[in-house]
Amino acid sequence: MNEETRRYLTRGEVARLFEVSPATVARWAREGRLPHVSTLGGHRRYRAQEVMAIVENTTRPRASSRNKRRVPP
């Protein structure tokens, strides 16, 4: 395993990538829309490689056609 495959993101980092609130990221994780692992302290962490694959493959238009919001399937 290289360094990138072992990197994990916090809820806030994922929220910035998807341009949504951290609460939305937590909801997506609960709903099974975002894969995650739980730490011993009960926090969710998101594998960077998996999140980036979702970011690259998903977009949804915002109200303005110039801006796009990313939403996992």
DRENPA-3360 file (N, C-alpha, C; in nm, 2 decimals, always signed):
BEGIN
1 = MNEETRRY = +0.08/-0.12/+0.00/+0.00/+0.00/+0.00/+0.09/+0.12/+0.00 ~ +0.05/+0.22/-0.09/+0.13/+0.34/-0.08/+0.06/+0.44/+0.01 ~ +0.12/+0.56/+0.02/+0.07/+0.66/+0.12/-0.07/+0.71/+0.08 ~ -0.10/+0.72/-0.05/-0.23/+0.77/-0.09/-0.35/+0.67/-0.06 ~ -0.32/+0.54/-0.07/-0.43/+0.45/-0.05/-0.46/+0.44/+0.10 ~ -0.37/+0.48/+0.19/-0.39/+0.47/+0.33/-0.44/+0.60/+0.39 ~ -0.46/+0.71/+0.31/-0.50/+0.84/+0.36/-0.65/+0.84/+0.38 ~ -0.69/+0.90/+0.49/-0.83/+0.91/+0.53/-0.87/+1.06/+0.54;
9 = LTRGEVAR = -0.99/+1.09/+0.51/-1.04/+1.23/+0.52/-1.14/+1.24/+0.63 ~ -1.15/+1.36/+0.69/-1.25/+1.39/+0.79/-1.38/+1.43/+0.72 ~ -1.48/+1.44/+0.80/-1.61/+1.48/+0.75/-1.60/+1.62/+0.69 ~ -1.53/+1.71/+0.75/-1.51/+1.85/+0.70/-1.44/+1.85/+0.57 ~ -1.34/+1.77/+0.55/-1.26/+1.76/+0.43/-1.35/+1.71/+0.31 ~ -1.43/+1.61/+0.34/-1.52/+1.55/+0.24/-1.62/+1.66/+0.20 ~ -1.67/+1.73/+0.30/-1.77/+1.83/+0.28/-1.72/+1.94/+0.18 ~ -1.60/+1.98/+0.20/-1.54/+2.08/+0.12/-1.52/+2.03/-0.03;
17 = LFEVSPAT = -1.49/+1.90/-0.04/-1.47/+1.85/-0.18/-1.61/+1.84/-0.25 ~ -1.72/+1.81/-0.18/-1.85/+1.80/-0.24/-1.92/+1.93/-0.24 ~ -1.87/+2.03/-0.17/-1.93/+2.16/-0.16/-2.07/+2.15/-0.09 ~ -2.07/+2.08/+0.02/-2.19/+2.06/+0.10/-2.15/+2.08/+0.25 ~ -2.25/+2.07/+0.34/-2.22/+2.09/+0.48/-2.17/+1.95/+0.54 ~ -2.10/+1.96/+0.65/-2.05/+1.84/+0.71/-2.17/+1.75/+0.76 ~ -2.28/+1.81/+0.79/-2.40/+1.73/+0.83/-2.45/+1.65/+0.71 ~ -2.44/+1.70/+0.60/-2.48/+1.63/+0.48/-2.39/+1.51/+0.45;
25 = VARWAREG = -2.26/+1.52/+0.48/-2.17/+1.41/+0.46/-2.20/+1.30/+0.56 ~ -2.23/+1.34/+0.69/-2.27/+1.24/+0.79/-2.40/+1.17/+0.75 ~ -2.50/+1.24/+0.69/-2.62/+1.18/+0.65/-2.59/+1.08/+0.54 ~ -2.51/+1.12/+0.44/-2.48/+1.03/+0.33/-2.41/+0.90/+0.38 ~ -2.33/+0.91/+0.48/-2.26/+0.80/+0.54/-2.36/+0.71/+0.61 ~ -2.45/+0.77/+0.68/-2.56/+0.69/+0.75/-2.64/+0.61/+0.65 ~ -2.67/+0.68/+0.54/-2.76/+0.62/+0.43/-2.68/+0.52/+0.35 ~ -2.55/+0.51/+0.37/-2.48/+0.41/+0.29/-2.43/+0.47/+0.15;
33 = RLPHVSTL = -2.45/+0.60/+0.13/-2.41/+0.66/+0.00/-2.26/+0.69/+0.00 ~ -2.19/+0.70/+0.11/-2.05/+0.72/+0.12/-1.98/+0.61/+0.20 ~ -1.89/+0.54/+0.15/-1.82/+0.43/+0.23/-1.74/+0.50/+0.34 ~ -1.73/+0.44/+0.46/-1.65/+0.50/+0.56/-1.61/+0.39/+0.66 ~ -1.51/+0.42/+0.74/-1.47/+0.34/+0.85/-1.49/+0.42/+0.98 ~ -1.51/+0.35/+1.09/-1.53/+0.41/+1.22/-1.40/+0.40/+1.30 ~ -1.36/+0.51/+1.36/-1.24/+0.50/+1.45/-1.28/+0.44/+1.58 ~ -1.19/+0.41/+1.67/-1.22/+0.36/+1.80/-1.30/+0.46/+1.88;
41 = GGHRRYRA = -1.29/+0.58/+1.85/-1.36/+0.69/+1.92/-1.50/+0.71/+1.87 ~ -1.54/+0.64/+1.76/-1.67/+0.65/+1.70/-1.68/+0.75/+1.59 ~ -1.57/+0.81/+1.55/-1.58/+0.91/+1.44/-1.57/+0.84/+1.31 ~ -1.63/+0.89/+1.21/-1.62/+0.84/+1.07/-1.50/+0.90/+1.00 ~ -1.43/+0.81/+0.92/-1.33/+0.86/+0.83/-1.35/+0.80/+0.70 ~ -1.32/+0.87/+0.60/-1.35/+0.84/+0.46/-1.22/+0.82/+0.38 ~ -1.20/+0.70/+0.32/-1.08/+0.67/+0.24/-1.07/+0.77/+0.12 ~ -0.96/+0.84/+0.12/-0.94/+0.95/+0.02/-0.96/+0.89/-0.12;
49 = QEVMAIVE = -0.90/+0.78/-0.15/-0.91/+0.72/-0.28/-1.05/+0.70/-0.33 ~ -1.14/+0.65/-0.24/-1.28/+0.62/-0.27/-1.36/+0.75/-0.29 ~ -1.33/+0.85/-0.20/-1.40/+0.97/-0.21/-1.36/+1.04/-0.34 ~ -1.24/+1.05/-0.38/-1.19/+1.11/-0.50/-1.25/+1.04/-0.62 ~ -1.27/+0.91/-0.62/-1.33/+0.84/-0.73/-1.48/+0.89/-0.75 ~ -1.55/+0.91/-0.64/-1.69/+0.95/-0.64/-1.69/+1.09/-0.69 ~ -1.60/+1.18/-0.64/-1.60/+1.32/-0.68/-1.58/+1.33/-0.83 ~ -1.49/+1.25/-0.88/-1.46/+1.26/-1.03/-1.57/+1.20/-1.11;
57 = NTTRPRAS = -1.65/+1.11/-1.06/-1.75/+1.05/-1.14/-1.89/+1.11/-1.12 ~ -1.91/+1.20/-1.03/-2.05/+1.25/-1.01/-2.05/+1.40/-1.00 ~ -2.15/+1.46/-1.07/-2.18/+1.60/-1.06/-2.33/+1.62/-1.08 ~ -2.38/+1.72/-1.02/-2.52/+1.76/-1.03/-2.52/+1.91/-1.05 ~ -2.59/+1.96/-1.15/-2.60/+2.10/-1.17/-2.67/+2.18/-1.06 ~ -2.61/+2.29/-1.02/-2.67/+2.38/-0.92/-2.78/+2.47/-1.00 ~ -2.83/+2.56/-0.92/-2.93/+2.66/-0.98/-2.86/+2.73/-1.10 ~ -2.74/+2.77/-1.08/-2.66/+2.83/-1.19/-2.60/+2.72/-1.28;
65 = SRNKRRVP = -2.61/+2.73/-1.40/-2.55/+2.63/-1.49/-2.40/+2.63/-1.49 ~ -2.34/+2.74/-1.45/-2.19/+2.75/-1.44/-2.13/+2.67/-1.33 ~ -2.20/+2.66/-1.22/-2.15/+2.59/-1.10/-2.21/+2.45/-1.09 ~ -2.13/+2.36/-1.05/-2.18/+2.22/-1.03/-2.16/+2.17/-0.89 ~ -2.25/+2.10/-0.83/-2.24/+2.04/-0.70/-2.23/+1.89/-0.72 ~ -2.14/+1.83/-0.65/-2.11/+1.69/-0.66/-2.20/+1.62/-0.56 ~ -2.26/+1.51/-0.60/-2.35/+1.43/-0.52/-2.33/+1.29/-0.54 ~ -2.30/+1.21/-0.44/-2.28/+1.07/-0.46/-2.41/+1.00/-0.50;
73 = P = -2.39/+0.89/-0.57/-2.51/+0.81/-0.61/-2.60/+0.76/-0.50;
% end
